[in-house]
Amino acid sequence: MKAFRHYRPTAVARLHRYRRCSTVSKPRSSSPKVIKRAPVPHGRRPEDTTALQVHQQSPPTLRAAQYVRMSSDPQKYSIEIQVAAIAVYAARRGMEIVRTYSDPGRSGLTIARRKGLQQLIDDVDGGRSDFDCVLVFDVSRWGRFQDTDESAFYEFICRRAGISVHYCASEFENDGSLSSVMLKALERARAAGFSRDLSRNAFLGQSNIVDRGYWRGGAAPFGLRRMLVDANGKRKGVLERGQQKNLKSERVVLVRGPRSEVRIVRRIFSSFVIRRKNRTQIAEELNAEGLLSPGGKRWTALTVSNLLANEIYLGHIVFNRSSMKLGERRVDNPPEMWIRHDNAFEGIVDARLFARARKRLAQVANNKKETDQQLLDSLAALLRRKGRLSVHIIQAAKGVRHPAVYTNRFGSLMRAYELVGYRPGNRYRFMEIAVEIDHTICSVVDDIIINLRGRGVNASFLHELYLVTISGGLTVSVAVARAVSDGGNRSRRWEVRKLKYQKAELTLLIRMDSGNSRIRDYFLLPTAALPLTKDRKKLRVSDRLFSRMRLDSLEAVMAALYGRLRTSREECSRISALHLAKQNENATFPTSFRKLSQMPSQTTNHSVRRSGGVRH
């Protein structure tokens, strides 16, 4: 009996059963068909055989990664709900979740600070992904980008790498059909519009609160405290740091804080206005006495300056001095856009003392503000003393403003160098060289695309990656090789700083002349054959390695591209013909006869001898 416990049907037995049951087709009968089960050996349960057959016929499991995101505010799209919905979706489709990328407490307006999505895109684009698809709860979790093309771009990076993106809770299949494309574009626009509406409603709500004299939120400034009041204005108690109101009908007003903090605030104003001390001296005195600034930190000149300029100590609440809407840069608003409520509570500082402090702050700012010519004169004097300029030399010099001042005033430090007659070496002209490389690549790509479209060939250019896509399939990465030298009598060599996209089929290298002023020649070669450095960042171009791929002119480049296009089309036609022939073969021969013909002849003869021939 024990010999049958590990019974497995052999190929001979399966073939014998197949020949006995399915070689002769019987006429159909109107009576119900009775399926006879094969005899099961003693000691083996029938369900074990069924499970084995199901296991043998089940398709391979797809490996999937899930991406989940939740904003900092409470919402229905919690991480747990997203994970549960994605798990149900994966189970129904036979997918195995092997990796999770998450961004808890992150806004979907931009990819900045979303380390989960950044890591996902980096793994996919770098070829380090070990999954076949990405599962997301819906389009809004992927992002609420105000430019919907940005959302499509990140999905395109995944699709280009052969990894599909599934939106599990959406009402459409992301299969590339016309309906799915239209619905997905609508969902992206709706997700972006939701953020705009939410931002507008939040701004209107905060403006209304300030206009009524209430505190709109956040920690109270130094020397003040938050007082909770009910709908009738009755005080209920002081809110400590981190505490919040519980009822929507409750409101928060500002009141004076501890007497020790009030004395410090008045002392700062008096020291600055009456004793004529500067902000740094005031901060050093407070730190020497062990007095802490707002937030429990040490006092600095900046915290003292902010305190002296804050109208909150007059009892005025001012809102919308600056704005940073929808992830954009912070901008300072003009006074007519400010929303204020004067005398919302009893102030700490006298109005006349505050006005004198503001006047002195303006005087200090005006005295420190130098004209453009004064800044350039100090920089030129430093150049005469040192003979050269750099960020470190400027920072260490006395009487010369910080390099950031020159950048803000003249647009860049290189522009300030140019105005004083200093031209640094090429290795320090990073921004200028980047602009020159970009201009060269864009001009060459424009000529290539115009030539292709003139012959009816569609082409597009992705500027962020310097990537040209031709006829929807052939990809060409473009880079510039510039002449570099270490000085002395050493000959020039050519290097590519960084190849932005290393997965294109071809790479077009544009080599400049020895002065990097004009194009010398071109090289068109497979990207996989590029001799990159060990860190795969730089590429050194030499005639010894690249001479066979050298092209003298752009016309020669176009001829090589057309030749590659013809080769690609011939390969596609051959593969399509083979695929069509395979489909015709599958349609001509039934599956059962195809399996029978694929069995080894030796096994077939053996089974015939064992069964005594084929039964008819």
C-alpha positions in Angstrom: 0.0 0.0 0.0 2.8 2.4 0.8 4.1 2.1 -2.7 1.0 4.0 -4.1 1.0 6.9 -1.7 3.4 8.9 -3.8 1.9 7.9 -7.1 2.4 10.3 -10.0 0.8 9.6 -13.4 3.7 8.9 -15.8 3.9 10.2 -19.4 3.2 6.6 -20.6 0.0 6.3 -18.5 -1.2 9.7 -19.7 -0.6 8.9 -23.3 -2.3 5.5 -22.9 -5.4 7.2 -21.4 -5.4 9.8 -24.1 -5.3 7.2 -26.9 -8.0 5.1 -25.3 -10.4 8.1 -24.7 -9.8 10.7 -27.5 -8.5 9.1 -30.7 -11.9 8.3 -32.1 -14.6 11.0 -32.1 -18.0 9.6 -31.2 -21.3 11.0 -32.5 -23.1 13.5 -30.3 -26.0 12.2 -28.2 -28.9 14.2 -26.9 -28.5 12.5 -23.5 -26.5 14.2 -20.8 -22.8 13.6 -21.0 -21.3 11.6 -18.2 -17.7 12.3 -17.4 -15.9 9.2 -16.0 -13.1 9.9 -13.6 -9.9 8.0 -14.0 -9.3 5.4 -11.4 -7.5 6.7 -8.4 -4.9 4.5 -6.8 -5.5 3.2 -3.3 -4.4 5.6 -0.6 -4.6 8.8 -2.7 -7.5 11.2 -2.4 -9.3 12.4 -5.5 -9.0 16.1 -4.5 -5.2 15.7 -4.6 -5.3 14.9 -8.3 -7.6 17.8 -9.0 -5.3 20.2 -7.1 -2.4 18.9 -9.0 -4.1 19.5 -12.3 -5.2 23.0 -11.3 -1.7 23.8 -10.2 -0.3 22.5 -13.5 -2.7 24.6 -15.6 -2.6 27.9 -13.5 -0.9 30.8 -15.3 2.3 32.3 -13.8 1.7 34.9 -11.1 2.5 38.5 -12.0 4.8 40.3 -9.7 3.5 43.7 -8.7 4.6 46.8 -6.7 2.1 49.0 -4.9 2.3 52.7 -4.4 0.3 54.4 -1.7 0.1 58.1 -0.6 -1.8 60.1 1.9 -1.7 63.9 2.6 -1.0 65.3 6.0 -4.6 66.2 6.6 -7.2 63.6 7.6 -8.9 62.1 4.6 -10.8 59.0 3.5 -7.8 57.8 1.4 -5.9 56.4 4.4 -2.9 54.1 3.8 -4.8 51.1 5.3 -7.8 51.6 2.9 -5.5 51.8 -0.1 -3.6 48.7 0.9 -6.7 46.7 1.4 -8.3 47.7 -1.9 -5.1 47.0 -3.8 -4.8 43.6 -2.1 -8.3 42.7 -3.3 -7.5 43.8 -6.8 -4.3 41.8 -6.8 -5.9 38.7 -5.5 -8.6 38.8 -8.2 -6.1 39.1 -11.0 -3.5 36.6 -9.7 -0.9 39.2 -8.8 1.7 38.9 -6.0 2.7 42.2 -4.3 6.4 42.0 -3.8 7.3 45.6 -3.0 5.6 48.7 -1.5 6.5 52.4 -2.1 4.7 54.8 0.2 4.5 58.6 0.8 2.6 59.2 4.1 1.9 62.8 4.8 3.0 64.1 1.4 1.1 66.4 -0.9 0.5 65.2 -4.5 1.0 68.6 -6.1 4.6 67.8 -6.9 7.1 65.0 -6.9 9.4 66.9 -4.6 9.7 65.5 -1.1 7.8 62.3 -2.3 10.7 59.9 -1.7 8.5 56.9 -2.4 7.5 57.9 -5.9 11.0 59.2 -6.6 12.4 55.8 -5.6 9.8 54.0 -7.7 10.7 56.0 -10.8 14.4 55.7 -10.1 14.2 51.9 -9.8 12.1 51.6 -13.0 14.3 54.0 -15.0 17.5 52.4 -13.7 16.5 48.9 -14.5 16.4 47.8 -10.9 12.7 46.9 -10.8 11.8 43.3 -9.9 8.1 43.6 -10.7 5.9 43.6 -13.8 3.3 46.2 -12.9 2.5 49.0 -10.4 -0.8 49.1 -8.5 -2.2 52.4 -7.4 -5.5 53.1 -5.6 -6.6 55.7 -8.2 -5.3 58.6 -10.3 -5.3 61.1 -7.5 -3.0 59.0 -5.4 -0.5 58.9 -8.2 -0.5 62.7 -8.0 -2.6 65.9 -8.2 -0.1 67.6 -10.6 -1.3 70.9 -11.8 0.2 70.1 -15.2 -1.4 66.8 -16.1 1.4 66.1 -18.6 3.7 65.6 -15.6 1.5 62.8 -14.3 1.5 61.2 -17.7 5.3 61.6 -18.0 5.9 59.5 -14.9 3.5 56.8 -16.1 5.2 56.9 -19.5 8.6 56.1 -17.8 7.1 53.0 -16.3 5.4 52.0 -19.6 8.6 52.5 -21.5 10.3 50.0 -19.3 7.6 47.5 -19.9 5.8 48.0 -16.5 2.1 48.8 -16.6 0.3 51.0 -14.1 -3.1 49.8 -12.8 -5.5 52.2 -11.0 -7.4 49.7 -8.8 -10.4 51.8 -7.8 -11.0 53.5 -11.1 -13.9 52.6 -13.4 -11.7 52.0 -16.4 -9.0 49.6 -17.5 -5.7 51.4 -18.2 -5.2 49.4 -21.4 -4.4 52.2 -23.8 -7.9 52.1 -25.5 -9.5 55.3 -26.6 -12.0 55.3 -23.7 -9.4 54.6 -21.1 -7.2 57.5 -22.4 -10.1 59.9 -22.3 -11.3 58.9 -18.9 -7.7 58.9 -17.5 -7.2 62.5 -18.8 -10.5 63.5 -17.2 -9.5 62.0 -13.9 -6.1 63.8 -13.9 -7.8 67.1 -14.6 -10.3 66.4 -11.9 -7.5 65.6 -9.4 -5.7 68.8 -10.2 -9.0 70.8 -10.0 -9.7 69.3 -6.5 -6.4 70.8 -5.2 -7.2 74.2 -6.7 -10.7 74.2 -5.2 -9.4 73.1 -1.8 -6.7 75.8 -1.8 -9.3 78.5 -2.7 -11.8 77.3 -0.1 -9.0 77.1 2.6 -7.9 80.6 1.8 -11.4 82.0 2.0 -12.0 80.3 5.3 -8.8 81.6 6.8 -9.5 85.1 5.5 -12.9 85.1 7.1 -11.5 84.0 10.5 -8.9 86.7 10.4 -11.4 89.3 9.3 -13.5 88.5 12.5 -10.5 88.9 14.7 -9.8 85.2 15.5 -6.5 83.4 15.4 -6.4 81.4 12.2 -4.1 78.6 13.5 -0.6 77.7 14.4 1.5 78.3 17.5 1.1 81.7 19.2 4.0 84.2 18.9 6.4 84.6 21.7 4.8 86.5 24.6 1.3 85.5 23.6 -1.0 82.5 24.2 -4.1 81.0 22.6 -7.4 81.3 24.4 -10.3 79.0 23.5 -13.7 80.7 23.3 -17.2 79.3 22.6 -19.7 80.6 19.9 -20.8 83.4 22.3 -17.2 84.6 22.9 -17.0 83.2 26.4 -13.5 82.2 27.4 -13.0 78.4 28.1 -9.3 78.2 28.8 -5.8 78.5 27.5 -4.6 76.0 24.9 -1.1 74.6 25.5 1.3 73.9 22.8 0.0 71.0 20.6 -3.6 71.3 21.9 -6.5 71.9 19.5 -10.1 72.9 19.7 -12.7 70.1 19.6 -15.9 71.7 18.3 -16.4 73.5 15.0 -18.3 76.2 16.8 -15.3 77.1 19.0 -12.8 79.8 18.1 -9.3 80.8 19.2 -8.2 84.3 20.2 -4.8 85.6 21.3 -4.1 86.9 24.8 -1.0 88.1 26.7 1.3 85.3 27.8 3.4 84.9 30.9 4.8 88.1 32.4 8.3 86.9 32.0 7.9 86.6 28.2 6.1 90.0 28.0 9.0 91.7 29.8 11.5 90.1 27.3 9.5 91.4 24.3 9.4 95.0 25.8 13.1 94.7 26.7 14.0 93.8 23.0 12.1 96.9 21.7 13.7 99.2 24.3 17.2 97.9 23.7 16.9 98.3 19.9 15.2 101.8 20.0 16.3 103.5 23.1 19.7 102.0 23.9 20.6 101.7 20.1 21.9 98.2 20.3 22.0 96.1 17.2 20.2 92.8 16.8 23.2 90.6 17.2 24.1 92.2 20.6 20.5 91.8 21.8 20.5 88.1 20.9 23.9 87.5 22.6 22.7 89.1 25.8 19.5 87.0 25.9 21.5 83.8 25.3 24.1 84.7 28.0 21.2 84.9 30.5 19.9 81.6 29.4 16.6 83.0 28.0 15.2 80.9 25.2 13.6 82.2 22.0 10.3 81.0 20.5 10.3 77.3 20.1 12.8 76.8 22.9 15.9 77.6 20.8 18.7 80.2 21.1 18.2 83.7 20.0 19.6 84.9 16.7 19.7 88.2 14.9 17.0 86.9 12.6 14.6 86.0 15.4 15.1 89.4 17.0 14.5 91.1 13.6 11.3 89.1 13.0 10.0 90.0 16.5 10.7 93.7 16.0 8.8 93.8 12.6 5.8 91.8 13.8 2.6 93.9 14.1 1.1 91.2 16.3 2.6 93.0 19.4 0.4 95.9 18.6 -2.6 93.7 18.8 -3.0 93.6 15.0 -3.6 90.3 13.1 -2.3 90.4 9.6 -2.7 87.6 7.0 -1.6 87.0 3.4 1.6 89.0 3.5 3.1 86.2 1.4 1.6 83.3 -0.4 2.8 79.9 -1.7 -0.1 78.3 -3.5 -0.2 74.9 -5.0 3.5 74.1 -4.4 4.8 77.2 -6.2 7.5 79.6 -5.0 6.7 81.9 -2.1 5.9 85.4 -3.2 5.5 88.6 -1.2 2.2 90.2 -1.7 1.6 94.0 -1.8 0.0 95.6 1.3 -3.3 96.1 -0.6 -3.7 92.3 -0.7 -3.1 91.9 3.1 -6.0 90.8 5.2 -5.9 92.4 8.6 -7.9 93.0 11.8 -6.5 95.9 13.9 -6.8 95.9 17.7 -8.0 92.3 17.7 -6.6 92.0 21.3 -4.7 94.1 23.8 -1.1 94.7 22.5 2.2 94.3 24.4 4.2 97.2 22.9 3.3 100.9 22.7 2.4 102.1 19.2 5.0 104.9 19.2 7.8 102.6 20.3 6.9 100.1 17.6 6.9 102.9 15.0 10.4 104.0 16.1 11.6 100.4 15.9 10.2 100.0 12.3 11.9 103.3 11.3 15.3 102.1 12.6 14.9 98.7 10.8 14.4 100.6 7.6 17.5 102.8 8.2 19.6 99.7 8.9 18.4 98.0 5.7 19.1 101.1 3.6 22.6 101.6 5.0 23.4 98.0 4.2 22.1 98.1 0.7 25.0 98.9 -1.7 24.6 100.0 -5.3 25.5 97.6 -8.1 28.6 99.6 -8.8 29.8 99.5 -5.2 29.4 95.7 -5.2 31.4 95.4 -8.4 34.1 97.8 -7.1 34.7 95.7 -4.1 34.8 92.5 -6.2 37.3 94.2 -8.7 39.5 95.2 -5.8 39.6 91.7 -4.5 40.5 90.4 -8.0 43.5 92.8 -8.1 44.7 91.6 -4.7 44.3 87.9 -5.3 44.7 87.6 -9.1 41.7 85.3 -9.4 38.2 84.8 -7.9 36.2 81.9 -6.5 33.4 81.3 -4.0 35.9 80.5 -1.3 38.0 83.6 -1.9 34.9 85.8 -1.8 33.6 84.2 1.4 37.0 84.6 3.2 37.5 88.2 2.1 36.6 91.1 4.4 34.6 94.0 3.1 33.1 91.9 0.2 29.5 90.7 0.3 28.5 87.0 0.3 28.5 85.3 -3.2 24.7 84.9 -2.8 24.3 88.7 -2.9 26.1 88.9 -6.3 23.9 86.0 -7.5 20.7 87.7 -6.5 21.8 91.1 -7.8 23.3 90.1 -11.2 21.6 86.8 -11.9 24.7 84.6 -11.5 28.2 84.8 -10.1 29.6 84.3 -13.5 27.8 87.4 -14.7 29.5 89.4 -11.9 32.8 87.9 -12.9 32.2 89.1 -16.5 31.4 92.6 -15.4 34.7 93.0 -13.5 36.6 91.5 -16.4 37.4 88.1 -15.0 37.0 84.9 -17.0 37.5 81.7 -15.0 38.7 78.4 -16.5 36.2 76.1 -18.3 36.0 73.8 -15.3 34.3 76.6 -13.3 31.9 77.7 -16.1 29.3 75.0 -15.3 26.2 76.9 -16.1 27.5 78.6 -19.2 28.8 75.2 -20.6 25.4 73.6 -19.8 23.6 76.3 -21.8 26.0 75.9 -24.7 25.5 72.1 -24.7 21.7 72.5 -24.6 21.8 75.0 -27.5 24.0 72.6 -29.6 21.8 69.6 -29.0 18.5 71.5 -29.6 19.8 72.9 -32.9 20.9 69.5 -34.2 17.7 67.8 -33.1 15.6 70.4 -34.8 17.4 69.8 -38.1 17.0 66.0 -37.7 13.2 66.2 -36.9 12.6 68.6 -39.8 14.4 66.2 -42.2 12.5 63.2 -40.9 9.1 64.9 -41.1 9.9 66.1 -44.6 10.1 62.5 -45.6 6.9 61.5 -43.8 8.6 60.0 -40.8 7.1 60.9 -37.4 9.6 61.9 -34.6 9.4 63.6 -31.2 12.0 65.0 -28.8 12.0 64.7 -25.0 14.1 67.7 -23.9 14.5 66.5 -20.3 16.4 63.4 -21.4 17.7 64.6 -24.8 15.9 61.6 -26.3 14.6 61.4 -29.9 11.9 58.8 -30.6 11.5 58.0 -34.3 8.4 56.2 -35.7 7.2 55.3 -32.3 9.9 52.7 -31.7 13.5 53.7 -32.5 15.1 55.8 -29.7 18.2 57.9 -30.0 20.0 59.6 -27.1 21.9 62.8 -28.0 25.0 64.1 -26.2 27.9 66.5 -26.8 31.5 65.6 -26.5 33.6 68.7 -25.6 37.3 69.2 -25.8 39.1 69.2 -22.4 42.7 69.6 -21.3 44.6 69.4 -18.1 46.9 72.2 -19.2 50.6 72.0 -20.2 51.6 70.4 -23.4 49.2 67.5 -23.1 47.0 67.0 -26.2 43.3 67.7 -26.2 40.8 64.9 -25.5 37.0 64.8 -25.8 34.6 63.9 -23.0 30.8 63.6 -22.5 29.9 64.9 -19.1 26.8 62.8 -18.6 24.6 60.7 -20.8 21.1 61.5 -19.5 19.4 58.4 -20.9 21.4 55.2 -21.2 18.6 52.9 -22.4 18.1 54.2 -25.9 18.9 51.9 -28.8 21.3 54.4 -30.4 23.4 57.3 -29.2 24.3 60.3 -31.3 27.5 62.0 -30.1 28.2 65.5 -31.4 31.9 66.2 -31.1 33.0 69.8 -30.9 36.3 71.2 -32.3 39.3 71.9 -30.1 37.9 75.4 -29.1 34.4 74.0 -28.4 33.0 76.7 -30.8 31.9 74.6 -33.8 30.8 71.0 -34.5 33.6 68.9 -35.8 31.9 65.5 -36.6 29.3 63.0 -35.3 29.3 59.4 -34.1 26.2 57.2 -34.2 26.6 53.9 -32.4 24.6 51.5 -30.2 24.2 52.7 -26.6 25.1 49.3 -25.2 28.5 49.5 -26.9 29.5 52.8 -25.3 32.7 52.5 -23.3 31.5 54.4 -20.2 33.6 54.9 -17.1 33.2 52.7 -14.1 30.7 55.0 -12.5 28.8 55.1 -15.8 28.7 58.9 -15.8 31.5 60.0 -18.2 32.4 58.9 -21.7 35.8 59.5 -23.3 35.8 59.8 -27.1 38.9 58.8 -29.0 39.6 58.2 -32.7 41.0 54.8 -31.9 37.7 53.5 -30.6 35.2 55.5 -32.5 36.8 55.9 -35.9 34.5 53.3 -37.6 31.4 55.1 -36.4 32.5 58.6 -37.4 30.2 60.7 -39.6 31.5 63.9 -41.3 28.2 65.8 -41.6 24.5 65.8 -40.6 23.6 64.4 -44.0 25.7 61.3 -43.2 23.9 61.1 -39.9 20.5 61.1 -41.6 21.6 58.5 -44.1 22.7 56.2 -41.2 19.4 56.8 -39.4 17.3 55.9 -42.5 19.4 52.8 -42.9 18.7 51.8 -39.4 15.0 52.5 -39.9 14.8 50.2 -42.9 16.6 47.5 -41.0 14.1 47.8 -38.1 11.1 47.7 -40.4 12.4 44.6 -42.1 12.9 42.9 -38.8 9.4 43.9 -37.7 7.9 42.5 -40.9 9.8 39.2 -40.5 8.7 38.8 -36.9 5.1 39.7 -37.9 5.2 37.1 -40.7 6.5 34.4 -38.3 3.8 35.3 -35.8 1.1 35.1 -38.4 2.3 31.8 -39.7 2.3 30.5 -36.1 -1.3 31.6 -35.6 -2.3 29.9 -38.9 -0.7 26.7 -37.8 -2.4 26.8 -34.4 -5.8 27.4 -36.1 -5.3 24.5 -38.6 -4.3 21.7 -36.2 -6.4 20.9 -33.0 -4.7 21.2 -29.7 -4.9 17.5 -28.9 -3.2 16.4 -32.2 -0.5 19.1 -31.7 0.3 17.8 -28.3 0.4 14.2 -29.6 2.8 15.2 -32.4 5.1 16.9 -30.0 5.6 13.8 -27.7 8.8 11.9 -28.1 8.6 9.0 -30.5 10.4 6.6 -28.1 7.8 7.2 -25.4 4.9 6.7 -27.8 6.2 3.3 -29.1 6.8 2.2 -25.5 3.2 3.1 -24.6 1.8 1.3 -27.6 3.6 -1.9 -26.7 2.4 -1.7 -23.1 -1.2 -1.2 -24.1 -1.2 -3.7 -26.9 -2.0 -1.3 -29.7 -4.4 1.4 -30.3 -8.1 0.6 -29.6 -10.5 1.6 -32.3 
